[in-house]
Amino acid sequence: MAKYLVLIYGSEQEWDAQTPEELKAKESGHIAFSTAAGAGRLSGAELESVTTATTLRASGGDTPIVTDGPFMETKEALGGFYIVDVPDLDAAVTLARMLPELREQHGAVEVRPIVDHG
């Protein structure tokens, strides 16, 4: 088995404009994802808006610089994540394809292996 981080990106403006019906359909999609992943879904969460982010940057000295907001301006914000433990990348991608954000024009999902130092 291997662990993968599934990152969900999209436009916060588009997400904020969704109707209650669209949000309910999206929730159903995430429930289906979690059901399909079963015990392989180790963790997951929706993130607060990027406006609530705090970023620490290297300063060249001993004390990092702390700023409000995300690391960089992008049109796609990180909106949530899952950590899954599945047999291989193909299994992780198969699960990721289920995510409802991929049915939105502004949506994207990134699947990245987690380094196992064990």
Stockholm file with secondary structure:
# STOCKHOLM 1.0

chainA/1-118         MAKYLVLIYGSEQEWDAQTPEELKAKESGHIAFSTAAGAGRLSGAELESVTTATTLRASGGDTPIVTDGPFMETKEALGGFYIVDVPDLDAAVTLARMLPELREQHGAVEVRPIVDHG
#=GR chainA/1-118 SS CEEEEEEEEECHHHHHTCCHHHHHHHHHHHHHHHHHHGGGEEEEEECCCGGGCEEEECCSSSSCEEEESCSSCCSSEEEEEEEEEESSHHHHHHHHTTCGGGGSTTCEEEEEECCCCC
#=GC SS_cons         CEEEEEEEEECHHHHHTCCHHHHHHHHHHHHHHHHHHGGGEEEEEECCCGGGCEEEECCSSSSCEEEESCSSCCSSEEEEEEEEEESSHHHHHHHHTTCGGGGSTTCEEEEEECCCCC
//
